[in-house]
Amino acid sequence: MGAMMGLYYLVSLAVFVCFILVLIKLFKKEGVGLGILGIICGLYTFIWGWINHKKQNITTIMIIWTILFVLILILQFTVGVNMLNQYR
């Protein structure tokens, strides 16, 4: 379980880095108002990134972010199930 949590934290950090990279592009392109919205609502940043990935040249970042996001969902489910099984 410890290794699984370590992987979870590592993937979480990588997701955060992708978020920050796209957020920087969002601030530069759309300005402070939408940049702050991107901070408050990460889903907006994610959707904006996919809509503008070709114009902003961030296709690779968006693909990595999407794969990591799916992986983190799987890890959350796996870690959650393992935690529940510990209390049985």
TIRO-2110 file (N, C-alpha, C; in Angstrom, 1 decimal):
// TIRO-2110
0.8, -1.2, 0.0, N, 1, A
0.0, 0.0, 0.0, CA, 1, A
0.9, 1.3, 0.0, C, 1, A
2.0, 1.2, 0.7, N, 2, A
2.9, 2.4, 0.7, CA, 2, A
3.4, 2.8, -0.6, C, 2, A
3.7, 1.8, -1.5, N, 3, A
4.2, 2.1, -2.8, CA, 3, A
3.1, 2.7, -3.6, C, 3, A
1.9, 2.2, -3.4, N, 4, A
0.7, 2.8, -4.2, CA, 4, A
0.5, 4.2, -3.8, C, 4, A
0.6, 4.5, -2.5, N, 5, A
0.5, 5.9, -2.1, CA, 5, A
1.6, 6.8, -2.7, C, 5, A
2.8, 6.3, -2.7, N, 6, A
3.9, 7.0, -3.3, CA, 6, A
3.7, 7.3, -4.7, C, 6, A
3.2, 6.3, -5.5, N, 7, A
2.9, 6.5, -6.9, CA, 7, A
1.8, 7.6, -7.0, C, 7, A
0.8, 7.5, -6.1, N, 8, A
-0.3, 8.5, -6.2, CA, 8, A
0.2, 9.9, -6.0, C, 8, A
1.1, 10.1, -5.0, N, 9, A
1.6, 11.4, -4.8, CA, 9, A
2.5, 11.9, -5.9, C, 9, A
3.2, 11.0, -6.5, N, 10, A
4.1, 11.4, -7.7, CA, 10, A
3.2, 11.8, -8.9, C, 10, A
2.2, 11.0, -9.1, N, 11, A
1.3, 11.3, -10.3, CA, 11, A
0.5, 12.7, -10.0, C, 11, A
0.1, 12.9, -8.7, N, 12, A
-0.5, 14.1, -8.3, CA, 12, A
0.4, 15.3, -8.6, C, 12, A
1.6, 15.2, -8.3, N, 13, A
2.6, 16.2, -8.5, CA, 13, A
2.7, 16.5, -10.0, C, 13, A
2.8, 15.5, -10.8, N, 14, A
2.9, 15.6, -12.3, CA, 14, A
1.7, 16.3, -12.8, C, 14, A
0.5, 16.0, -12.3, N, 15, A
-0.8, 16.6, -12.7, CA, 15, A
-0.7, 18.1, -12.4, C, 15, A
-0.2, 18.4, -11.2, N, 16, A
-0.1, 19.8, -10.8, CA, 16, A
0.8, 20.6, -11.7, C, 16, A
1.9, 20.0, -12.1, N, 17, A
2.9, 20.6, -13.0, CA, 17, A
2.2, 20.9, -14.3, C, 17, A
1.5, 19.9, -14.9, N, 18, A
0.8, 20.1, -16.2, CA, 18, A
-0.2, 21.3, -16.0, C, 18, A
-1.0, 21.3, -14.9, N, 19, A
-1.9, 22.4, -14.7, CA, 19, A
-1.3, 23.7, -14.7, C, 19, A
-0.1, 23.8, -14.0, N, 20, A
0.6, 25.1, -13.9, CA, 20, A
1.1, 25.5, -15.3, C, 20, A
1.6, 24.6, -16.1, N, 21, A
2.1, 24.9, -17.4, CA, 21, A
1.0, 25.5, -18.3, C, 21, A
-0.2, 24.8, -18.3, N, 22, A
-1.3, 25.3, -19.1, CA, 22, A
-1.9, 26.6, -18.5, C, 22, A
-1.9, 26.7, -17.2, N, 23, A
-2.4, 28.0, -16.6, CA, 23, A
-1.5, 29.2, -17.0, C, 23, A
-0.2, 29.0, -17.1, N, 24, A
0.7, 30.1, -17.6, CA, 24, A
0.3, 30.5, -19.0, C, 24, A
0.0, 29.5, -19.9, N, 25, A
-0.4, 29.9, -21.2, CA, 25, A
-1.8, 30.6, -21.2, C, 25, A
-2.7, 30.1, -20.3, N, 26, A
-4.0, 30.7, -20.2, CA, 26, A
-3.9, 32.2, -19.8, C, 26, A
-3.0, 32.5, -18.8, N, 27, A
-2.8, 33.9, -18.3, CA, 27, A
-2.3, 34.7, -19.4, C, 27, A
-1.3, 34.2, -20.2, N, 28, A
-0.7, 35.0, -21.3, CA, 28, A
-1.7, 35.3, -22.4, C, 28, A
-2.5, 34.3, -22.7, N, 29, A
-3.4, 34.5, -23.9, CA, 29, A
-4.7, 35.2, -23.5, C, 29, A
-5.3, 34.9, -22.3, N, 30, A
-6.6, 35.4, -22.0, CA, 30, A
-6.6, 36.5, -21.0, C, 30, A
-5.5, 36.7, -20.3, N, 31, A
-5.5, 37.8, -19.3, CA, 31, A
-5.7, 37.3, -17.9, C, 31, A
-5.7, 38.3, -17.0, N, 32, A
-5.8, 38.0, -15.6, CA, 32, A
-7.2, 37.5, -15.2, C, 32, A
-8.3, 38.0, -15.7, N, 33, A
-9.6, 37.6, -15.3, CA, 33, A
-9.9, 36.1, -15.6, C, 33, A
-9.6, 35.6, -16.8, N, 34, A
-9.8, 34.2, -17.1, CA, 34, A
-8.7, 33.4, -16.4, C, 34, A
-7.5, 34.0, -16.2, N, 35, A
-6.5, 33.3, -15.5, CA, 35, A
-6.9, 32.9, -14.1, C, 35, A
-7.5, 33.9, -13.4, N, 36, A
-8.0, 33.7, -12.1, CA, 36, A
-9.1, 32.6, -12.1, C, 36, A
-9.9, 32.7, -13.1, N, 37, A
-11.0, 31.6, -13.2, CA, 37, A
-10.3, 30.3, -13.4, C, 37, A
-9.2, 30.2, -14.1, N, 38, A
-8.5, 29.0, -14.3, CA, 38, A
-7.9, 28.4, -13.0, C, 38, A
-7.5, 29.3, -12.1, N, 39, A
-7.0, 28.9, -10.8, CA, 39, A
-8.1, 28.4, -9.9, C, 39, A
-9.2, 29.1, -9.9, N, 40, A
-10.4, 28.7, -9.1, CA, 40, A
-11.0, 27.4, -9.6, C, 40, A
-11.1, 27.2, -11.0, N, 41, A
-11.7, 26.1, -11.6, CA, 41, A
-10.8, 25.4, -12.5, C, 41, A
-10.1, 24.4, -12.0, N, 42, A
-9.1, 23.7, -12.8, CA, 42, A
-9.7, 23.0, -14.1, C, 42, A
-11.0, 22.7, -14.0, N, 43, A
-11.7, 22.1, -15.2, CA, 43, A
-11.7, 23.1, -16.3, C, 43, A
-11.9, 24.4, -16.0, N, 44, A
-11.8, 25.4, -17.1, CA, 44, A
-10.5, 25.4, -17.7, C, 44, A
-9.4, 25.3, -16.9, N, 45, A
-8.1, 25.3, -17.5, CA, 45, A
-7.9, 24.1, -18.4, C, 45, A
-8.4, 22.9, -17.9, N, 46, A
-8.2, 21.7, -18.7, CA, 46, A
-9.0, 21.8, -20.1, C, 46, A
-10.2, 22.3, -20.0, N, 47, A
-11.0, 22.4, -21.2, CA, 47, A
-10.4, 23.5, -22.2, C, 47, A
-10.0, 24.6, -21.6, N, 48, A
-9.3, 25.7, -22.4, CA, 48, A
-8.1, 25.1, -23.1, C, 48, A
-7.3, 24.3, -22.3, N, 49, A
-6.1, 23.7, -22.9, CA, 49, A
-6.4, 22.8, -24.1, C, 49, A
-7.4, 22.0, -24.0, N, 50, A
-7.8, 21.2, -25.1, CA, 50, A
-8.3, 22.0, -26.3, C, 50, A
-9.1, 23.0, -26.0, N, 51, A
-9.6, 23.8, -27.1, CA, 51, A
-8.5, 24.5, -27.9, C, 51, A
-7.5, 25.0, -27.1, N, 52, A
-6.5, 25.8, -27.7, CA, 52, A
-5.1, 25.1, -27.8, C, 52, A
-5.1, 23.8, -27.7, N, 53, A
-3.8, 23.1, -27.7, CA, 53, A
-3.0, 23.3, -29.0, C, 53, A
-3.6, 23.4, -30.1, N, 54, A
-2.8, 23.6, -31.3, CA, 54, A
-2.3, 25.0, -31.4, C, 54, A
-3.1, 26.0, -31.1, N, 55, A
-2.7, 27.4, -31.2, CA, 55, A
-1.6, 27.7, -30.2, C, 55, A
-1.7, 27.1, -29.0, N, 56, A
-0.7, 27.4, -27.9, CA, 56, A
0.4, 26.4, -27.9, C, 56, A
0.4, 25.4, -28.9, N, 57, A
1.5, 24.5, -29.0, CA, 57, A
1.7, 23.7, -27.7, C, 57, A
0.6, 23.2, -27.1, N, 58, A
0.6, 22.4, -25.9, CA, 58, A
0.0, 21.1, -26.0, C, 58, A
0.0, 20.5, -27.2, N, 59, A
-0.7, 19.2, -27.4, CA, 59, A
0.0, 18.1, -26.6, C, 59, A
1.3, 18.1, -26.5, N, 60, A
1.9, 17.1, -25.7, CA, 60, A
1.6, 17.2, -24.2, C, 60, A
1.6, 18.4, -23.7, N, 61, A
1.2, 18.6, -22.3, CA, 61, A
-0.2, 18.2, -22.0, C, 61, A
-1.1, 18.5, -23.0, N, 62, A
-2.5, 18.1, -22.8, CA, 62, A
-2.7, 16.6, -22.8, C, 62, A
-2.0, 15.9, -23.7, N, 63, A
-2.0, 14.4, -23.7, CA, 63, A
-1.5, 13.8, -22.5, C, 63, A
-0.4, 14.3, -22.0, N, 64, A
0.2, 13.8, -20.7, CA, 64, A
-0.7, 14.1, -19.6, C, 64, A
-1.3, 15.3, -19.5, N, 65, A
-2.2, 15.7, -18.4, CA, 65, A
-3.4, 14.8, -18.4, C, 65, A
-4.0, 14.5, -19.6, N, 66, A
-5.1, 13.6, -19.7, CA, 66, A
-4.8, 12.2, -19.2, C, 66, A
-3.7, 11.7, -19.7, N, 67, A
-3.3, 10.3, -19.3, CA, 67, A
-3.1, 10.2, -17.8, C, 67, A
-2.4, 11.2, -17.2, N, 68, A
-2.1, 11.3, -15.8, CA, 68, A
-3.4, 11.4, -15.0, C, 68, A
-4.4, 12.2, -15.5, N, 69, A
-5.7, 12.4, -14.9, CA, 69, A
-6.4, 11.1, -14.8, C, 69, A
-6.4, 10.3, -15.9, N, 70, A
-7.1, 9.0, -15.9, CA, 70, A
-6.4, 8.1, -14.9, C, 70, A
-5.0, 8.1, -14.9, N, 71, A
-4.3, 7.3, -14.0, CA, 71, A
-4.5, 7.6, -12.5, C, 71, A
-4.7, 8.9, -12.2, N, 72, A
-5.0, 9.3, -10.8, CA, 72, A
-6.4, 8.9, -10.4, C, 72, A
-7.3, 8.9, -11.3, N, 73, A
-8.6, 8.3, -11.0, CA, 73, A
-8.6, 6.9, -10.6, C, 73, A
-7.8, 6.1, -11.4, N, 74, A
-7.6, 4.7, -11.2, CA, 74, A
-6.9, 4.5, -9.8, C, 74, A
-5.9, 5.2, -9.5, N, 75, A
-5.2, 5.1, -8.3, CA, 75, A
-6.1, 5.5, -7.1, C, 75, A
-6.9, 6.5, -7.3, N, 76, A
-7.8, 6.9, -6.2, CA, 76, A
-8.7, 5.8, -5.8, C, 76, A
-9.3, 5.2, -6.9, N, 77, A
-10.2, 4.0, -6.7, CA, 77, A
-9.5, 2.9, -6.0, C, 77, A
-8.3, 2.6, -6.5, N, 78, A
-7.5, 1.4, -5.9, CA, 78, A
-7.1, 1.7, -4.5, C, 78, A
-6.6, 2.9, -4.2, N, 79, A
-6.2, 3.2, -2.8, CA, 79, A
-7.4, 3.2, -1.9, C, 79, A
-8.5, 3.7, -2.4, N, 80, A
-9.7, 3.8, -1.6, CA, 80, A
-10.2, 2.4, -1.2, C, 80, A
-10.2, 1.5, -2.2, N, 81, A
-10.7, 0.1, -2.0, CA, 81, A
-9.7, -0.6, -1.0, C, 81, A
-8.4, -0.4, -1.2, N, 82, A
-7.5, -1.0, -0.2, CA, 82, A
-7.7, -0.5, 1.2, C, 82, A
-8.0, 0.8, 1.3, N, 83, A
-8.2, 1.4, 2.7, CA, 83, A
-9.5, 0.8, 3.3, C, 83, A
-10.5, 0.7, 2.5, N, 84, A
-11.8, 0.1, 3.0, CA, 84, A
-11.5, -1.4, 3.4, C, 84, A
-10.7, -2.1, 2.7, N, 85, A
-10.5, -3.5, 3.0, CA, 85, A
-9.7, -3.7, 4.3, C, 85, A
-8.9, -2.6, 4.7, N, 86, A
-8.1, -2.7, 5.9, CA, 86, A
-9.1, -2.6, 7.1, C, 86, A
-10.2, -2.0, 7.0, N, 87, A
-11.1, -1.8, 8.1, CA, 87, A
-12.1, -2.9, 8.2, C, 87, A
-12.1, -4.0, 7.4, N, 88, A
-13.0, -5.1, 7.5, CA, 88, A
-12.6, -6.1, 8.5, C, 88, A
END
